[in-house]
Amino acid sequence: MQQPYLFTKNMMLIYIMRVEVYLYVFTNFQFFLMIMRSIMKFIYTTLAALLFSVSMGASAYVLEGKQVVVPKDIMQYCAGANNFWVCVQSQEMLRGD
């Protein structure tokens, strides 16, 4: 008759050590993931701030442009054009302004 499987003292220690190793690896992996998430959040935040500042710089450049006065007759003529500013420039060239 086969005896039931019993843990010996050494087998129990080996089993406990294995569990401790698994827990150690798992917790360190979780720590690694936590660090990587923090690094990725920092990178994403930095890139978003950089892109936002570039966007603000570009809009400030556009807003800083010179004031344009379009004559009323050219404004009415070019109102339905596909490209308003190209039409305005061509009409100004034709008028000699």
DSSP file (Angstrom, degrees, kcal/mol; ACC not computed):
  #  RESIDUE AA STRUCTURE BP1 BP2  ACC     N-H-->O    O-->H-N    N-H-->O    O-->H-N    TCO  KAPPA ALPHA  PHI   PSI    X-CA   Y-CA   Z-CA
    1    1 A M              0   0    0      0, 0.0     2,-0.3     0, 0.0     0, 0.0   0.000 360.0 360.0 360.0 135.8    0.0    0.0    0.0
    2    2 A Q        -     0   0    0      1,-0.1     3,-0.1     3,-0.0     0, 0.0  -0.574 360.0-125.1 -81.5 136.4    1.3    3.4   -1.0
    3    3 A Q        -     0   0    0     -2,-0.3    -1,-0.1     1,-0.1     3,-0.1  -0.483  32.6 -98.2 -78.2 149.5    1.8    5.9    1.8
    4    4 A P        -     0   0    0      0, 0.0     2,-0.5     0, 0.0    -1,-0.1  -0.320  45.7 -96.9 -64.5 151.4    0.2    9.3    1.6
    5    5 A Y        -     0   0    0     -3,-0.1     2,-0.4     1,-0.0    -3,-0.0  -0.572  49.8-176.6 -73.9 118.0    2.4   12.1    0.3
    6    6 A L        -     0   0    0     -2,-0.5     2,-0.5    -3,-0.1    -3,-0.0  -0.916  26.6-119.7-118.3 142.8    3.7   14.0    3.3
    7    7 A F        -     0   0    0     -2,-0.4     2,-0.2     4,-0.1     3,-0.0  -0.651  26.3-149.5 -76.5 128.9    5.9   17.0    3.3
    8    8 A T     >  -     0   0    0     -2,-0.5     4,-2.4     1,-0.1     5,-0.2  -0.461  31.5-101.4 -86.0 173.0    9.1   16.5    4.9
    9    9 A K  H  > S+     0   0    0      1,-0.2     4,-2.0     2,-0.2     5,-0.1   0.913 123.7  46.5 -63.0 -42.4   10.8   19.4    6.7
   10   10 A N  H  > S+     0   0    0      2,-0.2     4,-2.5     1,-0.2    -1,-0.2   0.903 111.5  50.9 -66.9 -41.1   13.2   20.0    3.8
   11   11 A M  H  > S+     0   0    0      1,-0.2     4,-2.6     2,-0.2    -1,-0.2   0.896 109.7  50.9 -64.2 -38.7   10.4   19.8    1.2
   12   12 A M  H  X S+     0   0    0     -4,-2.4     4,-2.7     2,-0.2    -1,-0.2   0.911 110.2  49.1 -65.3 -41.2    8.4   22.3    3.2
   13   13 A L  H  X S+     0   0    0     -4,-2.0     4,-2.6     2,-0.2    -2,-0.2   0.908 111.5  49.2 -63.5 -41.7   11.3   24.7    3.3
   14   14 A I  H  X S+     0   0    0     -4,-2.5     4,-2.4     2,-0.2    -2,-0.2   0.923 111.8  49.2 -63.4 -43.0   11.9   24.3   -0.4
   15   15 A Y  H  X S+     0   0    0     -4,-2.6     4,-2.3     2,-0.2    -2,-0.2   0.926 112.4  47.3 -61.6 -45.5    8.2   25.0   -1.1
   16   16 A I  H  X S+     0   0    0     -4,-2.7     4,-2.5     1,-0.2    -1,-0.2   0.901 111.3  51.5 -63.7 -40.8    8.3   28.1    1.2
   17   17 A M  H  X S+     0   0    0     -4,-2.6     4,-2.5     2,-0.2    -1,-0.2   0.896 108.7  51.4 -63.6 -39.3   11.4   29.3   -0.5
   18   18 A R  H  X S+     0   0    0     -4,-2.4     4,-2.7     2,-0.2    -2,-0.2   0.936 110.4  48.3 -62.0 -45.4    9.9   28.9   -3.9
   19   19 A V  H  X S+     0   0    0     -4,-2.3     4,-2.7     1,-0.2    -2,-0.2   0.908 111.4  50.6 -61.7 -41.5    6.8   30.9   -2.8
   20   20 A E  H  X S+     0   0    0     -4,-2.5     4,-2.6     2,-0.2    -1,-0.2   0.900 110.3  49.4 -63.7 -39.6    9.0   33.6   -1.4
   21   21 A V  H  X S+     0   0    0     -4,-2.5     4,-2.8     2,-0.2     5,-0.2   0.930 111.6  48.7 -64.5 -44.7   11.0   33.7   -4.7
   22   22 A Y  H  X S+     0   0    0     -4,-2.7     4,-2.9     1,-0.2    -2,-0.2   0.930 113.7  46.5 -60.6 -44.9    7.8   34.0   -6.7
   23   23 A L  H  X S+     0   0    0     -4,-2.7     4,-2.9     2,-0.2     5,-0.3   0.897 112.4  50.7 -64.4 -39.3    6.5   36.7   -4.4
   24   24 A Y  H  X S+     0   0    0     -4,-2.6     4,-2.3    -5,-0.2    -2,-0.2   0.934 113.8  43.9 -63.0 -46.3    9.8   38.6   -4.5
   25   25 A V  H  X S+     0   0    0     -4,-2.8     4,-2.4     2,-0.2    -2,-0.2   0.922 115.2  49.3 -65.0 -43.6    9.9   38.4   -8.3
   26   26 A F  H  X S+     0   0    0     -4,-2.9     4,-2.5    -5,-0.2    -2,-0.2   0.928 113.0  45.5 -63.3 -45.9    6.2   39.4   -8.6
   27   27 A T  H  X S+     0   0    0     -4,-2.9     4,-2.3     1,-0.2    -1,-0.2   0.886 113.7  49.6 -67.9 -36.5    6.6   42.4   -6.2
   28   28 A N  H  X S+     0   0    0     -4,-2.3     4,-2.6    -5,-0.3    -1,-0.2   0.882 110.7  50.4 -67.8 -36.0    9.7   43.6   -7.9
   29   29 A F  H  X S+     0   0    0     -4,-2.4     4,-2.7     2,-0.2    -2,-0.2   0.906 110.4  49.5 -66.4 -40.3    8.0   43.3  -11.3
   30   30 A Q  H  X S+     0   0    0     -4,-2.5     4,-2.3     2,-0.2    -2,-0.2   0.900 111.4  49.5 -63.3 -39.5    5.1   45.3  -10.0
   31   31 A F  H  X S+     0   0    0     -4,-2.3     4,-2.4     2,-0.2    -2,-0.2   0.910 110.1  51.1 -63.8 -42.0    7.6   47.9   -8.7
   32   32 A F  H  X S+     0   0    0     -4,-2.6     4,-2.6     1,-0.2    -2,-0.2   0.921 110.7  48.3 -60.6 -44.7    9.3   47.9  -12.1
   33   33 A L  H  X S+     0   0    0     -4,-2.7     4,-2.6     2,-0.2    -1,-0.2   0.889 110.0  52.4 -63.5 -38.8    5.9   48.5  -13.8
   34   34 A M  H  X S+     0   0    0     -4,-2.3     4,-2.0     2,-0.2    -2,-0.2   0.919 111.3  46.3 -63.5 -43.2    5.1   51.3  -11.3
   35   35 A I  H  X S+     0   0    0     -4,-2.4     4,-2.4     2,-0.2    -2,-0.2   0.921 112.7  50.1 -64.5 -43.6    8.4   53.0  -12.1
   36   36 A M  H  X S+     0   0    0     -4,-2.6     4,-2.7     1,-0.2    -2,-0.2   0.893 109.2  51.8 -63.9 -39.3    7.9   52.6  -15.9
   37   37 A R  H  X S+     0   0    0     -4,-2.6     4,-2.6     2,-0.2    -1,-0.2   0.916 110.2  49.2 -62.2 -41.6    4.4   54.0  -15.6
   38   38 A S  H  X S+     0   0    0     -4,-2.0     4,-2.2     2,-0.2    -2,-0.2   0.915 111.9  48.2 -63.5 -42.3    5.8   57.0  -13.7
   39   39 A I  H  X S+     0   0    0     -4,-2.4     4,-2.5     2,-0.2    -2,-0.2   0.923 112.4  48.4 -64.1 -43.8    8.5   57.5  -16.4
   40   40 A M  H  X S+     0   0    0     -4,-2.7     4,-3.0     2,-0.2     5,-0.2   0.892 110.1  51.9 -65.8 -38.9    6.0   57.2  -19.2
   41   41 A K  H  X S+     0   0    0     -4,-2.6     4,-2.7     2,-0.2    -1,-0.2   0.915 110.4  49.3 -61.6 -41.7    3.7   59.7  -17.5
   42   42 A F  H  X S+     0   0    0     -4,-2.2     4,-2.5     2,-0.2    -2,-0.2   0.923 112.6  47.1 -62.6 -44.1    6.6   62.1  -17.2
   43   43 A I  H  X S+     0   0    0     -4,-2.5     4,-2.7     2,-0.2     5,-0.2   0.935 113.9  47.2 -64.0 -46.2    7.5   61.7  -20.8
   44   44 A Y  H  X S+     0   0    0     -4,-3.0     4,-2.6     1,-0.2    -2,-0.2   0.913 113.5  48.3 -62.5 -42.4    3.9   62.2  -22.0
   45   45 A T  H  X S+     0   0    0     -4,-2.7     4,-2.5    -5,-0.2    -1,-0.2   0.913 112.3  48.9 -64.5 -42.1    3.4   65.3  -19.8
   46   46 A T  H  X S+     0   0    0     -4,-2.5     4,-2.5    -5,-0.2    -2,-0.2   0.927 112.9  47.2 -63.4 -45.0    6.7   66.8  -21.0
   47   47 A L  H  X S+     0   0    0     -4,-2.7     4,-2.9     2,-0.2     5,-0.2   0.907 111.8  50.6 -63.7 -41.1    5.8   66.1  -24.7
   48   48 A A  H  X S+     0   0    0     -4,-2.6     4,-2.4    -5,-0.2    -1,-0.2   0.920 112.1  47.1 -63.2 -42.3    2.3   67.6  -24.2
   49   49 A A  H  X S+     0   0    0     -4,-2.5     4,-2.4     2,-0.2    -2,-0.2   0.901 113.0  49.7 -65.1 -39.8    3.7   70.7  -22.6
   50   50 A L  H  X S+     0   0    0     -4,-2.5     4,-2.3     2,-0.2    -2,-0.2   0.936 112.8  45.7 -64.2 -46.6    6.3   71.0  -25.4
   51   51 A L  H  X S+     0   0    0     -4,-2.9     4,-2.5     1,-0.2    -2,-0.2   0.887 112.5  51.9 -64.5 -38.0    3.6   70.7  -28.1
   52   52 A F  H  X S+     0   0    0     -4,-2.4     4,-2.6    -5,-0.2    -1,-0.2   0.916 110.2  48.0 -64.0 -42.3    1.4   73.1  -26.3
   53   53 A S  H  X S+     0   0    0     -4,-2.4     4,-2.3     2,-0.2    -2,-0.2   0.888 111.8  49.7 -67.3 -37.1    4.1   75.7  -26.0
   54   54 A V  H  X S+     0   0    0     -4,-2.3     4,-2.4     2,-0.2    -2,-0.2   0.916 111.5  49.7 -64.6 -41.7    5.0   75.3  -29.7
   55   55 A S  H  X S+     0   0    0     -4,-2.5     4,-2.4     1,-0.2    -2,-0.2   0.916 111.3  48.0 -62.8 -43.2    1.3   75.7  -30.5
   56   56 A M  H  X S+     0   0    0     -4,-2.6     4,-2.3     1,-0.2    -1,-0.2   0.888 110.9  52.0 -65.5 -37.4    1.1   78.8  -28.4
   57   57 A G  H  X S+     0   0    0     -4,-2.3     4,-1.9     2,-0.2    -2,-0.2   0.901 110.3  48.3 -64.1 -40.6    4.2   80.2  -30.1
   58   58 A A  H  X S+     0   0    0     -4,-2.4     4,-2.2     2,-0.2    -2,-0.2   0.914 112.6  47.4 -67.1 -41.9    2.8   79.6  -33.5
   59   59 A S  H  X S+     0   0    0     -4,-2.4     4,-2.7     1,-0.2    -1,-0.2   0.867 109.9  53.5 -68.7 -33.5   -0.5   81.2  -32.7
   60   60 A A  H  X S+     0   0    0     -4,-2.3     4,-1.3     2,-0.2    -1,-0.2   0.888 108.6  50.4 -65.8 -36.5    1.3   84.2  -31.1
   61   61 A Y  H  < S+     0   0    0     -4,-1.9     4,-0.4     2,-0.2    -2,-0.2   0.914 112.0  47.0 -65.0 -42.3    3.3   84.6  -34.4
   62   62 A V  H >< S+     0   0    0     -4,-2.2     3,-1.2     1,-0.2    -2,-0.2   0.920 113.4  48.0 -65.3 -42.8    0.0   84.5  -36.4
   63   63 A L  H 3< S+     0   0    0     -4,-2.7    -1,-0.2     1,-0.3    -2,-0.2   0.731 104.7  61.3 -70.8 -20.7   -1.6   87.0  -34.1
   64   64 A E  T 3< S+     0   0    0     -4,-1.3    -1,-0.3    -5,-0.2    -2,-0.2   0.544  80.9 117.7 -82.7  -6.6    1.4   89.3  -34.2
   65   65 A G  S <  S-     0   0    0     -3,-1.2     3,-0.1    -4,-0.4    -3,-0.0   0.007  75.1 -82.4 -60.2 168.2    1.1   89.8  -38.0
   66   66 A K        -     0   0    0      1,-0.1     2,-0.3     0, 0.0    -1,-0.1  -0.294  48.7 -97.4 -73.2 156.3    0.4   93.1  -39.6
   67   67 A Q        -     0   0    0     -3,-0.1     2,-0.5     1,-0.0    -1,-0.1  -0.539  37.3-151.2 -74.5 135.3   -3.0   94.6  -39.8
   68   68 A V        -     0   0    0     -2,-0.3     2,-0.6    -3,-0.1    -1,-0.0  -0.931   7.7-163.7-113.2 129.5   -4.6   94.1  -43.2
   69   69 A V        -     0   0    0     -2,-0.5    -2,-0.0     0, 0.0     0, 0.0  -0.953   7.2-164.5-112.4 116.3   -7.2   96.5  -44.6
   70   70 A V        -     0   0    0     -2,-0.6    -2,-0.0     2,-0.0     5,-0.0  -0.882  24.3-118.7-101.6 124.5   -9.2   95.0  -47.4
   71   71 A P     >  -     0   0    0      0, 0.0     4,-2.5     0, 0.0     5,-0.2  -0.240  22.7-117.9 -59.9 150.9  -11.1   97.5  -49.5
   72   72 A K  H  > S+     0   0    0      1,-0.2     4,-2.3     2,-0.2     5,-0.2   0.875 111.4  51.0 -62.0 -41.0  -14.9   97.1  -49.5
   73   73 A D  H  > S+     0   0    0      2,-0.2     4,-2.1     1,-0.2    -1,-0.2   0.893 113.0  45.6 -67.6 -37.8  -15.2   96.4  -53.3
   74   74 A I  H  > S+     0   0    0      2,-0.2     4,-2.7     1,-0.2    -1,-0.2   0.890 110.8  54.8 -69.3 -37.6  -12.5   93.7  -53.2
   75   75 A M  H  X S+     0   0    0     -4,-2.5     4,-0.6     1,-0.2    -2,-0.2   0.917 111.4  43.8 -59.8 -44.0  -14.1   92.2  -50.1
   76   76 A Q  H  < S+     0   0    0     -4,-2.3     3,-0.5     1,-0.2     4,-0.3   0.889 114.7  49.5 -68.9 -39.0  -17.4   91.9  -51.9
   77   77 A Y  H  < S+     0   0    0     -4,-2.1     3,-0.4     1,-0.2    -2,-0.2   0.902 117.5  39.1 -67.2 -40.5  -15.8   90.6  -55.1
   78   78 A C  H >< S+     0   0    0     -4,-2.7     3,-1.5     1,-0.2    -1,-0.2   0.407  85.6 100.4 -92.1   2.2  -13.8   87.9  -53.2
   79   79 A A  T 3< S+     0   0    0     -4,-0.6    -1,-0.2    -3,-0.5    -2,-0.1   0.848  90.6  37.3 -59.8 -35.1  -16.4   86.9  -50.7
   80   80 A G  T 3  S+     0   0    0     -3,-0.4    -1,-0.3    -4,-0.3    -2,-0.1   0.323  91.0 121.8 -99.3   9.0  -17.4   83.8  -52.6
   81   81 A A    <   -     0   0    0     -3,-1.5     3,-0.3     1,-0.1     4,-0.1  -0.316  68.7-126.0 -72.6 154.4  -13.9   82.8  -53.8
   82   82 A N  S    S+     0   0    0      1,-0.3     2,-0.6     2,-0.1    -1,-0.1   0.924 106.4  28.0 -63.9 -44.2  -12.4   79.4  -53.0
   83   83 A N  S  > S-     0   0    0      1,-0.2     4,-2.0     2,-0.0    -1,-0.3  -0.921  73.4-168.0-122.5 105.1   -9.3   81.1  -51.6
   84   84 A F  H  > S+     0   0    0     -2,-0.6     4,-2.5    -3,-0.3    -1,-0.2   0.905  84.5  47.3 -60.1 -47.6  -10.1   84.5  -50.2
   85   85 A W  H  > S+     0   0    0      1,-0.2     4,-2.4     2,-0.2    -1,-0.2   0.837 110.4  51.6 -71.1 -32.2   -6.6   85.8  -49.7
   86   86 A V  H  > S+     0   0    0      2,-0.2     4,-2.4     1,-0.2    -1,-0.2   0.912 111.8  48.3 -66.7 -40.9   -5.4   84.7  -53.1
   87   87 A C  H  X S+     0   0    0     -4,-2.0     4,-2.5     2,-0.2    -2,-0.2   0.918 111.3  50.0 -63.7 -43.3   -8.3   86.5  -54.6
   88   88 A V  H  X S+     0   0    0     -4,-2.5     4,-2.4     1,-0.2    -2,-0.2   0.926 111.9  48.0 -61.9 -44.7   -7.5   89.6  -52.6
   89   89 A Q  H  X S+     0   0    0     -4,-2.4     4,-2.2     1,-0.2    -1,-0.2   0.914 112.5  48.1 -63.5 -42.4   -3.9   89.6  -53.6
   90   90 A S  H  X S+     0   0    0     -4,-2.4     4,-2.2     1,-0.2    -1,-0.2   0.900 112.5  48.8 -66.8 -38.6   -4.7   89.1  -57.3
   91   91 A Q  H  X S+     0   0    0     -4,-2.5     4,-2.2     2,-0.2    -1,-0.2   0.884 110.8  50.5 -67.3 -37.9   -7.3   91.9  -57.2
   92   92 A E  H  X>S+     0   0    0     -4,-2.4     5,-2.0     2,-0.2     4,-1.4   0.881 110.4  49.9 -66.8 -36.6   -4.8   94.2  -55.4
   93   93 A M  H  <5S+     0   0    0     -4,-2.2    -2,-0.2     2,-0.2    -1,-0.2   0.898 111.1  49.3 -66.9 -39.3   -2.2   93.4  -58.1
   94   94 A L  H  <5S+     0   0    0     -4,-2.2    -2,-0.2     1,-0.2    -1,-0.2   0.885 114.0  45.4 -66.2 -37.8   -4.8   94.2  -60.8
   95   95 A R  H  <5S-     0   0    0     -4,-2.2    -1,-0.2    -5,-0.1    -2,-0.2   0.722 110.1-124.3 -77.1 -21.0   -5.7   97.5  -59.2
   96   96 A G  T  <5       0   0    0     -4,-1.4    -3,-0.2    -5,-0.2    -4,-0.1   0.739 360.0 360.0  84.3  23.1   -2.0   98.4  -58.6
   97   97 A D      <       0   0    0     -5,-2.0    -4,-0.2    -6,-0.2    -5,-0.1   0.471 360.0 360.0 -79.4 360.0   -2.3   98.9  -54.8
